[in-house]
Amino acid sequence: MRVPASVLVHTVTVEPYLGSSGRGPRYGPPVEVPCLVAEKRRSVRTKDGRTLVAGSTIHAQLDAPIGLEDRLTYRGRVVEVLAVNRHDGGRSTPNSLEVMVQ
């Protein structure tokens, strides 16, 4: 089951990470992704084992094109992706992508 579109009242801009070059990271063309942003602090363990504080959590459709190294912009501010969790809730709850950002 998908997240109802009426719930996804915010938008983030995602620039997919393409790799690094001599000048730093390279990103692809920006894509607008509908989402719901919850601005609440919570502790997050990153992929390298560090514990950081996420300032916001972004909820999007399960197939949203958001990865750990992508560049996200929300309300004109570039935010760092700390963790991405997939929630495949089965039949009774919506499948979603949970993205914790700094």
C-alpha positions in Angstrom: 0.0 0.0 0.0 1.3 3.5 -0.9 1.3 6.6 1.3 -1.7 8.7 0.4 -0.7 11.6 -1.8 -2.8 14.0 0.5 -0.3 13.3 3.3 2.8 14.3 1.3 2.3 18.1 1.7 6.0 19.1 1.4 8.6 18.8 -1.3 12.3 18.1 -1.2 14.7 18.6 -4.1 17.0 15.5 -4.7 20.2 15.7 -6.7 21.4 12.1 -7.1 25.0 11.4 -6.3 27.0 10.4 -9.4 30.4 10.0 -7.9 33.4 12.1 -7.1 35.7 14.0 -9.4 38.9 16.1 -8.9 36.7 19.0 -7.8 34.6 17.0 -5.3 31.2 15.2 -5.5 29.2 15.2 -8.7 25.4 15.3 -8.7 22.8 14.7 -11.3 19.9 16.9 -12.3 17.5 17.9 -9.5 14.2 16.0 -9.0 11.3 17.2 -6.9 10.0 14.6 -4.5 6.7 14.9 -2.6 7.1 14.1 1.1 6.1 14.8 4.6 8.8 16.5 6.8 8.6 16.1 10.6 10.9 18.5 12.3 11.7 16.7 15.5 15.2 15.9 16.9 16.1 12.2 17.3 19.2 10.2 17.7 20.4 8.3 14.6 23.1 5.7 14.1 24.8 6.3 10.7 26.1 3.6 8.4 29.6 4.1 9.7 28.4 3.5 13.3 28.4 7.1 14.6 25.5 8.4 16.6 24.3 11.8 15.5 21.2 13.9 16.1 18.8 14.2 13.1 16.9 17.5 13.0 14.2 16.3 10.7 12.7 13.1 9.3 11.4 13.0 5.7 8.7 10.4 4.8 8.2 9.7 1.1 6.9 6.9 -1.1 9.0 3.7 -0.9 10.2 4.2 -4.5 11.3 7.8 -4.0 14.8 8.3 -5.5 16.7 9.2 -2.3 20.0 7.6 -1.3 22.6 8.2 1.4 25.0 10.2 -0.6 22.4 12.3 -2.5 22.1 16.1 -2.0 18.8 17.1 -0.6 17.4 20.7 -0.4 14.4 21.5 1.8 13.1 25.1 2.2 16.2 26.5 0.5 18.6 24.7 2.8 20.9 21.8 1.8 20.6 19.0 4.4 22.9 16.0 5.0 21.3 12.6 4.7 22.2 10.6 7.8 20.2 7.4 7.3 17.6 5.9 4.9 15.2 3.3 6.1 12.7 1.3 4.0 9.4 0.4 5.6 7.5 -2.3 3.8 4.5 -2.5 6.1 2.7 -5.2 4.3 -1.0 -4.9 3.6 -2.3 -2.9 6.5 0.2 0.0 6.7 1.7 2.2 4.0 5.1 1.3 2.5 7.4 4.3 2.9 10.9 5.6 2.8 12.1 7.3 6.0 15.1 9.7 5.6 16.8 11.2 8.6 18.6 14.5 7.8 20.8 16.8 9.9 
